[in-house]
């Protein structure tokens, strides 16, 4: 990384020369443009030097500005003060826009109470204390001192947030959400700081005829900023207008800067900062929830990642260097009165000590240990961004509004005192605070056993690391056996890669994501041969190996069978066998009514020798509490829970200690046996996800499946228990691999992969296996991910889609044809971005797959009917369009209402996506760290899809 930056630095003299010869005198020494260029170059170089010394980059930038302003020769005298104000305003807009893009409402709700305590009490206490000390030592008016106090109270998001991301990645404190809490609190803290500053600075500097307006402008600018941000966010949510990433980037960044500069023109800089934050927060909400209605293309979690990536580059290379360097150039030590520096240090240091003590005690509840309280106190000390942005504002206001005041010189002195105090706060707190965070975190925080499986505090962290989380289990129910269930979440691979790019500033990682993003794009567009010719596959694999060595693997790990096992709590919430028991549907002895669990896997994960240890402390939930947990709110029954005949003995006070640890294969076999022991079905679901070469080699593909099935067949209880209860999902969503029905782009067709695999497995196990097949290659008809069984030649020609006829003609002649289930994946608008509802949805579904179970596939006068099971469907059920779509699709599944004209027979079953709560586009049927059941979704399944929980036949409404 270092040599790349130095390489860029070598181009800077050449850049300056080009500017001089191209533009002329404007870039000669002594001109404002030349001074600006010098400040920027020196700031970037200074940042790299101190970064090499393991000191925060902002200290180098600030130090560079101080040096340039105080060396002989007047290097930066030509730099206009107004330019400095505008650059700091633009930087403030950028960092607060990023804060808005990073915040996530769901994570905020999880940690809101500790975050609010942390954001409000220590900082406000420090602000009042600092104001008292400043009044005493500088003899300034108390309102002006309060404005200084609120400047000093703000933590630096540019320092705190990256530090917490690093700790989260290492798993330090992640089990209690400590990094997440700090990140959320930092944004709230800055909002409080800016609001308090804007109010008191305008009260303090209110003079003359405009005094009333200046006083009122403090709270008004908060309202103006947030109001402008809400309006801009609502407009930017219209993604049918902002329909590509360039329009969205220009729109959101332009809105943030417009609000900032408009309000700054009227001396409302603080309102501009809050407006920028609100723009980011509201726009992300609109994008992710598909609002406002018809003007939106539908929910999308990837849009904010596109903006954040560009904003991060702008911040790191332009705004941050100019912000800290220009604030440094504002201080000329020779002009500071004697005593200013020690007084500033006194204010900063005493306030910091008080802040640390207050933070320690207000976080001292039963949730945290004394070490974690101490870490909070340390993590709440880094300061930089807000101080750099606001410290010069009072002096600027004084110079503009109080020139005719008889005490003007005294006010200028106080403004300079505020500026100097803010700068020394940066030097002390940025350096020592950040260093202490990294030094003490390993000592004070416990390392999570599974740092990748916990909540993240921001969008980029949350979505990026979702890819690392193992794909857990998922289950479904059906009204006519057998029912099916499913587990891995649906990810937009390019969006996830863009989010992951932001996780760290590693050049190697950026190269990796550039290569894999291009590879995924080419494969998904059917240009696999081009990717091969360009050597992209080899480049991705080489870079992936290098990154795994340097920063650890970034691929999802299917060796973890259930993601939520490591959270602890009651056995009903965290114990694998107990969770399976609660989900089952076995004859008349069922619980929630699901009857199958899907186990997604990759071979590279199964080949890893040792699986993760999920042993965790837990307690036994009482039978009565389990009854209440497994009943919808407002329901009651005297019926008792069915007995758990397959209960597993475990060590007292611990859960999951019985899971085999000798090998990942051993754990998979044990998992299969446990699920079957509860009378449920198991689905083995191969998920290559574009990462395993055997998916493109028929011989290797078949060989791998034979090897896995032979292990299952070798289990001791195969004949008496397991036989007939295992489904083979040959390949999950071939579309994601660029695989069509026929061979294309150097890849085998799904027809070859399917038929040769089923031929081989049927010869091994003539009885005892059932096969799940997913459609592919028909996206032009509006189908997504595993959908696409169209055989109507007129439709195929009209839309230019992949032809499944050859596959079906071969399949109907096979001896195992009656063991094959067709399984499309069908999702609502929030996931697919399509808007099919009612008749259009029913007609599309009938043409795509519904015909297979009604008229069947017909060839030479003979029709073969196939069972159809909806392999995946699911939603947050929070948007109107999704609720309507799900209701319409439920009608199609159950052949009722208007849908009966298109489908006269109920589907064989359906699968709800998913159990895991970490699915970014649907959520799960559990929430609150996987512990609570989502009865909104379960209620929909019960009322609309026919799910029948244990109490359903005799419940009454609770009084």
N, C-alpha and C positions, 0 to 999 in steps of 0.2 A: 504493500500500500504506500509506503513511504517513497519508494523510488518513482512511483507513478506521479505523485504530487510534485516531486522535485523536477521531474521531466516537464510537467506543465509550467513550473516556475521559470524554466529556461526560456520559455516562449514569451514571457512578459516583456522583456526589453524589445523584442521584435514587434510585439503588439503595440507598444508605445511608439516605436518608430513609424509603424504603418499609420497610426493615428495622426502623427505629426505631419507626415508627407501628404496624407489624404485630406486632412482638414485644415492644417495650417497653424496659424498663430494660437488658435484656441487651445492647443495642446503643448505649447512651449512653456518652459519654466516661468513662473510668475502669473500664470493664468489660472482661473478657478478649476478648469477641467484638468489641467496638469496636477494641481494640488489634490484633486479628488483621486486621480489615478495613483499618485504616490501614496496617499493614505490607504487605499485599498490594497495595493501590492505589499506595502510594509505590514499591514494588518494580517494578511494571509500568511506571509513569511513568519511574522512573530508568533502567530498561532501554531504553526508547524514546529517551531523551535521549542516552545514550552510544552507542546504535546509530546515531543520526543523526550522531554524531561519529566513526563508524567504529571504535568500541571494542567489544569483545565485551559482549553484553548482561549476562553474569553479573557483570561488574565494576560495572555500574550497580546491579544488585540488591544485591550485597554492600555497595557504598558506601552505598546507602540504609539498609540495616540498621545499619551503623556510625554513620551520621549520626543515626538515630532514637534509638540507645542513648546517644549522647553529647551531644545538645542539651539545654539546660535544659528543665524542665517535666515530665520523666518520662513522655513520650508513650506509651512501650511498657512501662512498669513493670508494668502489669496483665496483660501477656502471660505466661501460666504457663510455666515451664521445661518441664514435662511435655508441654505441647502442642508446644513446639518439637522435643522429642525425637521425638514421634509423627509430626509433619509431615516431619521429615527422614527418618524411617524409611519413610514412604509414598513420598517422593520417590525414595529409594534403590531401593525395590521397583519403582517405575515405570521408572526409567532402566535398571535391569538386566533388567527384563522386555523392554524395547525392544531391548536388546543381544541377548537370546536370540532375539527375533523376527527380528533382522537377520542373524544369522549363518547361513551356508549351508555344509553339509558338503562339497559338491563343490568350492566355491571354497576352503574351508579346506584341502582336500587338495592343491590346486595350489600354494599358497604357504605350506605349513605350516612348512618348514624355515627360510626367512628370517624368517617371523613369530615362530617360537619363539625364534630367536636374539635378535630385537629385543625380545620380551616378557620374556625371562628375564635375560639378562646385564647390560644397562645398569641396569635397575631394581634388581635385587638388589645389584649393586655400590654403587649410590647409597644404598640403604637401609642397608647396613652402614657406609658412610662417614658418612652423616648421623648414624647412631647414635653413632659415635665422636666426631664434632664436638659433638653435643648433650650427650653425657656430659661432655665437657671444659668446655663453656661454661655448661651449666645444672647440672652436678654431680648429674644424676639417675641412677638405677640403669640399668645397661645394657639389661636387658629392656624397661624402659619407653622407653628411647631407641630400641630396635629397633622398638617399635610406632610411634613417630614416623617412623622411617625408612621403614617400609612404607606409612604414610599418604602420605609425600612422594613415594614412587616411582611412584605411580599416575598415568597420564595421564588426562585428562578426556575420557570418551567423548562428553559433550555438546558439546565443542569440536572434538575431532579428527575424529569421524565426519562431521559436516556439512562440514567443511573438505575432507576427502578426496573427498566426493561432488562438491563444486564442481570440484575439480581433475580428477576422473575425467570429468566432463561436458565439460571443456575439452580433454580428451585429454592433459593434462600427466602424463607418467610412466606412462600407461596401457599403453604397449606392453610394459613390463616388469612390469606389475602392482603398481607402487609404491603407489598409493592403496589397492588391495585389501590388500596386505600390512600396511600401517599399521592399517587398520580391524580386520583379524583379530587382529593383535598387541595392539591396544588392549584387546580383550576378555580375551585371555589375561593381559595385564599386570594388569588389574584383579582377575582371579581370584587371581593370585599375591599381589597387594598385600593383598587382603582376608583371604586365608588366613593370610599371615604376620602381619598385624595382630592377627587374632583369637587366634592362638597366643600371641604375646608380650605382648599387653596383659593377658591372663588370668594368665600367669606372673608378670608384674610386680606385679599388684594382688591376688595371692592372699594372704589373711590369715585367721587364726583357724581355727576348726574346719572351715570350708568350703574351706580352701586347696587340698586335693587335688582337690575337685570343680572349683574354678575353674581349676586348671591343666589338668585333663582336658577341661574344656568348650571349650578352644581348638580342638583337632583334632576333638572330637566335634561341635561346631556345624557344621563343614564337612560332616561326614557326614550330620548331621540335615537340614541345608538341602538338600543335593543329593539325599538320599534322598526327602525330601518333594516336591521338584520332580519327580523321576522318577515317583513315584506319581501326583501330580496330572496330569502330562503324559499318562500312560497312560490315566487316567480321561477326560481331556478329548479324547483321541483317539476316543472313542466318539461319533462324529458322528450316529449314529442317535438318540442321546439329546440331544446338543447340536446340534439339527438346524436352527437358524437363527442368524444372526449375533449376535442379542441374547443368546441363551443362551451362545454361545461367548465373547462379550465379558465377560459377568458371571462366567462360569466361570473364565476364565483370569486376569482381573484380580483377581477375588475370591480365587483360589488364591494368587496372588503376595502379596497383602496379608495373607491369613490366615497364610501361612508366615512372613512378615516379623513381624507383630505377635505371633504365638505365640512365636517364638524371641526376639524383643526383650523379651518379658515375663520371660524367663529370662536376660536380659543376653546374648543371642546374636545381636546385630544383624548381625554379619558373616555368620553362617549364613543369616539371612533374605535377605540380598542375593544370596548364591550360590543359594539356593533359588528366588528370583524369576528369575534368569537361567536356571536349569535348567528351570523351568516353561516359559518361552518356547521354549527350544531343543528340548526333548523334545516339546512339543505340536506345534510346527511339523513336526518329523520325522514324528510320527504322522499328522498331516493330509496331508502331502505324499506319504506312502507308503501311505495307506489302511489304517493299522493302528488298532486291533487286530482284524483279520479281519472277522468277521460283524457286529461292533458298529460298524463304520465304514461310511459311505455310499460309500467309495472315495476314492482320492487326489484331493486338491484343493490347488492352489497359491494360491488366492485368499483362503482363510480368514485367513491371517496378515496379509494386507494390510488386511483389515477392522479387525482389532485394532490394528495398527500406526497406522492413521490416527487412531483415537480416542485411543490412548495418546499420540500426538504432540501432539494438542490439549490433553489433560490436562497433559502435561509442560510445554508452552510457556506455558500460561496460568494454571496453578495450582501444580503441584509445583515447577517450577524457580524461579519468583519467591519462593515461600515457603521453599524450601531455602536459597537464598543470603541472603535477607533475614534469616531467623531466625538463621543462623550469625553474621551481622554484628551482630545485637542482643546476642550473647553476650559481646561485647568492650566493656568500658568502659575507655577509655584512662587515666582518672584512677586506676583501681584497679590498673593494671599497675605492677609494681615498676620502678624505674629500671634501664635496661640490658636489659630484655626485648626491646624492638624491635630494637636493633642485633644482639643475639645471634641473634634469629630470622632476621634478614636474612643473617647470616653462614652459618647452617646452610643456608638455602635456596639462596643464591647459589653457595657452594662446591660443594654437591651437584649443582647444575644444571650447573656447568662440567664437573665430572667425568663426569656422565651424557652430556653432549654429546660429549666426547672418546671415551668408551668406545663410544658408539653409532656414531660415525664409523668406528672401526677394526673393530668386529665385523661391520659390513656390508660390509667391504672385501674382497670376493672378486671373482673375474673377472666375475661377473654384473653388477656395477654399476660405473659410472665414479666418479671422485672427486667430481664434482658431485652425483651421486645419493646417494653416501654422506653428503655434507654436508647434503643435503635431509633424509635420514632423521634425522640428528642434530637438525636444527631442528624437524622434525615431531614429535619425541619430547619436546618441552618443554612444550606446553600442559597445564595442570593446573587442575582446578576441582571436578568433581562429587564424586569420592571424598573429597577434602580437606574439602569442605563437609559431607559426610555423616558422616565419622568423627572429625573433629578434636575435637568436643565429647564424644565417647564416653568417653575416659579420665577427664575431669573428672567426668562424670556417674557413672561407676562408683566413683570415689573418694568422692564425696559420699554414695553409697548404702552402701558397704561398709566405709569406713575412718574413720567418724566417731569411733570409740572408739580409734583408733590414736594412740599418744603423739606420733607425727610427722605428725598429720593436717594441720596448717597447711602443713608443707613439701610434703606430697603435693598439696594444693590448689594450691600455687604451681607445682609441676611440671605439673599438669593445665592450668593457665592458660597456662604456657609452650608446651605442645603446641598448645593452641587458637590462640594468637597466631601461632605459626609456620605452622600450616596456613592461616590467613587470609592471611598475607603471601605464602605460596606461591601462593595464588589470584591475588592482586593482581598479582604480578610475572609469573607464568608464563602466566596467562590473557591478559593484555594483550600482553606482548612476544612470547610464544610464538606466539599466533594471528596477530599482525601479521606476524611474520617468515615464517610459512608462506606467506601470500599475497604478501608482497613478493618472496620469493626463489624461489618455485616457477617463475615464468616464466623466471628466469635459470638455474636449476639443472637443470630437467627438460626433456627433449625432448618436443615435442608430437607425439602420435600422428597418423598420416595418417588414421586412421579410428577416432576415439575411441569411436564407438558400437558398433564391432564387437568389442570386447574384453570379457574377463570382468569382472564386477562383484563387489564384495566382499560385498554384502548382498543379501537377498531383494528388497527394494524397488528397489534399484538394478538388480539383475540382471533382474528381470522387467519393470520399467518400461522400461528401455532396450532390451530385446529388441524392443519395438515399433518402435524407431528403426532396428534393423538391417535391412539389405536382405534380402529373401527370396531365398536363394540357390538352387542347383540341387539336384535330387534325381533319383535314377534308380531303375529297377526292372528286373526281368528277367521273362521269361515262357518257358514251355516250347513254346508254339506261337506263331509270329509273328502280329502284332507285339506286343512287350512294351512296357510303358509305365513312366514315372518321374515323380516329383513333387517339389516344393520348398518351398512356403511353409508355415510352421508353423501349428499350430492354436492360436488364442488365445481365451481367454474375454475378450471386449472390455471388459466391465464390470470384471472383476478387474484387467486391465491398466491401465485408467483410474484405478482406485483406487490402484494402486501408483504410477502416474506423479504422482498428486496429491501424494505425499510427497516428490517430488524437490526441490522448492523451495517456499519460503513466499511465493508470489506470489498475490495476490488475483485477478489476472486469470486465472491458470492455474486456480485453484479454480473461478472462474465458468465457464470453458471446460469443465472436466470435469463440473461439475454439469449443464450444458446437454447435453453430448454423451452423458452417462450416461443422462439421461432420454430423449434421442432414440433411443439404441440400444435401450433397454428398450421404448419404445413401438413401434418398428419390429419388434422381434423378437416382440412380442405381437400384431402385426397391426393396430396403431392408428396407421398412418402418416398418415392424414388428420388425426387429432388433433394429431400433431406439426407438421404443416403449418399447421393453424389457429392453433396457439400461436406460430408464427413461430420454432420451434426451429432449423430448418435454416438460416435466415438468421442467427440469433444465433450458431450454431456457426461458420459461415463467417466472420462478422465477427471473432469472437474469435480464430479460428485465424489470420487474417491479422495481427491485432494481436500475437499471441504470436510469430508467425514474425519479425515486425520486432524484437520486444524480446529474445527469448531464443533465436531460431533455430527452424527447423522441427522438429516432433516426429513427423512421419509417417514411416513406413517408406519407403525409397527403392529401388525395384526396378531402378534404373539400375546397381546393383552386382550383377553376375551371379553371382559366387561370393564368399561372405562371407570365406572363409579365405585369400584371396590375399595379404593384407597382413601375414601373420605372419612371412614369411621362412623360412629353413631350407633344406632340400633341395628340388630341383626336383620330386621326386615328391610333396612335401607342399604346395607353395605355387604351382606354376606351372600356369596354367589348362589349357594344351594337354596337358601331361603328366598331369594329373589325369584329363582326358577319355580319354586313351589307356589308363590303367589300369582304367577302368571298363567298357570296351567289350566287346561280344559280336558278333563279325563272323565268320560262317561257322565255320570250324574255327580261326580266329585270334582267340580271345577271351582276355580277361584275367580280371577278376572276374566277368564274365558278365552285366552290365547292358547293355541295348541301347537305352535312350532317356534323354534328359535333358529335364526340364520347365523351362521358362523363365517364371516368373510375372512379371506386369507390371501397371502402371497407366499410363494414357495421360498423366497429368500428369507422371509420371517420364520417360516416353519423350520428352515435349516439352521437357524440360530440355536446354539446348544442349550442355553439356560434361559428359561422364562422368568418373568418378573415375580418377585415375592410380594404377594398382596396381603400378607398377614397384617392385621390391623386390630387395635383395641376396639371392642364393641360391647354392647350389653344386650340382653335378651328382652325384646319388647314383649309386654304382657299380651296374653291372648285377647283381652278386651281391646287393647290399643290396636292390635292387628285387625280386629273386626272393624273398628272405626276407620282405620286407614284404608281398608278395602271396600268401603261403602261410599257412595256419592254423598256429598254434603246434603243434609236435609232428609236423608233416608234412614230408616230404622227397621230392624227385623230381629226376632227372637232366635232365628236360625243360627246355629253354631258353625264355625269354620270346619271344613272337612279335615280329617286327620292327615298329617304328613307321614305316610307310610314309608317314604324314602328319606326320612330325616337323617342327616349326617352328624355324627358325634364330632365335636370340636373341643379344643382346650377352653376351659372356663375363662371368660373375659376376652376371648380373641375370635376373630372371624377369618375365614379363608386360609387358615393354617394347614388345612388338609389338601390344598391344591398341589399336585405333583410338581416337583421342581427339577427332576432329572433331565428333562429335555422338553422342548416346545411341542414336539409330536406327542409325547406322553401326556402333556396337559390337554392337548386337543382331544386325544382319545378319551381321557377322563371326562372332559366336558361333554362329549357326545353321550357317554354312559350316564352321566348325571341327568341330562335332559330327558333321555329315554326313560330313566327310572321314574320320572314323574308322569309317564304316559304320553309324552309329547314327541313331536317329530323334530328332526334336525335337517337343516339345509346347509350343505357345504358349498360356499359361493366363492369361486375363483375371481379375484380382483387384480388383474395385472397392472391397471392404472398407468399404462404406458411405460413401465419400468422393467419388464421382464422379457427377454428376447424370445423365450419359447412360445410366447403368444403369436409370434410371426413364423413359427416353424412347426408344421403339422406333426411331424414325427416326434419332436421333443414335447410338444403339447400333449399328445396322446400318452407318451411315456410317463410324464409327470402325474397325469391323472391315474394311470394304472398303478403306479407306486403308492399313491395316497389311498386309493380304494382297497388295495391289498392289505394295508395296515388296518383299515376299518374292518374288513372281512375276517381278519385274524384275531379280533377280540374274542375273548372266551365266551361271551354271551351273545355272539352274533346270531346264532340260529334261534335261540329262545326269546331274545329281547329286541335286538337291533334290526334284524332283517325286516324289510318292509317299512322301516321308519326313517330311512335316509334318502333325501333328495339331493341330486347333483345339479347345481346351477353351473353349467359348463363354462360360461364366460359372462361376466357382468358387463352389460352395456358395450357391446362391440364397437358402437359408434365412437366411443372415447379413444379407441385404439386406431381409428381410421380404417376399420374393417367393414366391408360391405358383404352382401350375400355372395357375390361373385368375386373372384380374385381381382385385385386392382392395386396399382402403384407398388407392385412387387410384393404385396401381402397376400397371404392365402385368403380365400373367402370364408365367411362364417359357415357356409354349407359344407366345405371340406373339414373344417375344425369340428363342427357338430357331428357330422355323420361318422367320421373315422373314430372320434372319441367314443360315441355311443356303440359303434361296432365292437370296439375293443373291450369296453366295460361290460357289455352284454355277454360277450364270450367268456369273460371272467366270472360274472355273477348273473346267470340267466334269470334268477328270481331274487328280489330283495332290494332293488334300486329303482327309484323313480327319477325322471329327468326333467329339468327345467330349461327351457330354451327362450332366449330373448330376441326380439327383432332388431333390425339394423338397416342403415343405408337409405332411409326414406324421410329424411328431415325436410326435404322440399315440399312434402305434403303437410308440413306443420307438426311432425312427430318428433319426439325427443327420447334419447337415452333408453334403449331397450324396447321401444315401441317400433312398429314397422313390419307387419306381416302381410302387406298388400300383395295380392296376386292378380288383381284385375288388370289385364294388359292395357286396357284403354287408359286407366289412371296412371299406370307405369309410364306409358309413352307421353302422356300429356304433361306430367311433372318431371320427367327425366330422372326417375328414382331407381334404386337398385331392385332387381327382379328376384323374387323369392320362389318362383315357380319350379325351377330346377331342383331346389332343395326339397320342396314338398312332393314332387313326383318321385324322388328317390325315397323319401321318408315313408310314404304310405305303403311301400313294398317291404319294409323292414319288419322283422319278427317282434321288435320292441315298440312298434308304433303305438300300442295301447298303454305304454308306460310314459308317454311324453306329454308334458303340460306346456302350453304356450303362455308366456308370462310377460306382457307389456308393462312398462313403467309409465305411469300417466300422472302428471302433476298440474296443479292449478296455476293461474296467471302469475302469482308472486315468484314462482320458480321458473316457469317456461317463458314468461313475458308474452305469451299468446293470450288471446282474449275470446276463445271459443266458449260460448255458453248456450244452454238450451238446445235447440234443434241442430245448430252447427256443430256443437260438441258431440251430440248423439250420432249424427250422420258420419262425422269423422271417425268416431270410435267404431262404428259398425263396419265401415270400409276397411279400417286398419286391422282390426282383430275380432270384432264381434261376430262376423260371419262364420268364423271357424267353429263356434260352438252351436250355431243354429243350423245353417245349411252345410257347413263343413267345407273341406277342400275337395273340389270335384275334378276328376281327370278321367277321360275315356268313359264317361257315363257313370262312374262310381264316385261316391262322395264319402269322405272320411271325416267324422266329427272329432274335434279335439277339445278337451277341457281347457278353459281359459281362466287363469288366476291373475288378478292384477298384482304384478310383482312388487310395485311400489306406488304409493300415493301418500300424501301428507301435507300438512300446512301448519303455520302458527294459528290459523283460524282467527286472525285479527283484522283482516281487510274484508270489506264488503264483497269485492270481486271474488276473493277466495271462498268466502262462505257460500256465495251463490253457485260458484263452480262446483264446490264439493257437494252441495245439495243436488245439483243436476246430475253429477256423476254417480252419486249414490242411487238416484233413480235408474240410471242405465245399468249399474251393477245388479240391482234387484228387479229389473224389468218391470217397472211400475210407472204410472202416470203417463205423461207424453212420451217418455223414453221407450215405452213398450212398442211403439210403432217402428222403432229401429232395432230393438232387441227384445225378443219374445221369451227369453229364457234367462234366469238368474245365473250369474257367474259362479263358477265352482268355488271361488274364494277370493279373498283380497288380503293385501299386506299393507300395514300402516307403517310409514316411515316417520319417526323411528322411536326406539326406547331412549337412546342417548339424548341428553339435553344439549350436547355441543354441536348439533347440526345447525349450521349458520342460517339455512334458508327455511327450515321447518320447525326447529326445536324438537323436543322429545315428549314422551308421555311422563317423564319425570323432570323436576326442576328443583331449585334450591339445593345446589350441589348434589343432584341426583336423588334427593331424599323424599320429596313430596310428589304425589301423583297429580297429573294435570287432568282434573275432572271436566274441564271444558272440552278437551279432546275426547276423553273417554265417554263423556256424555253424548257427543256427536256420534261416536261409533255405536253406542247403545241405541240411540234413538233413530239413527238414519241408516246404519250399516248392519244392524242386527247382532252386535256383540252382546253376549248374555253372561253377565257376571254371576257369581254364586248366589247372591241375594235376590236376583231379579224376579223370581217367580212368586215371592211372598213378602216383598217390602211394603212398608207403609210410610207415608210422609211423617217425619219427626215433628212432634209438637213443639 
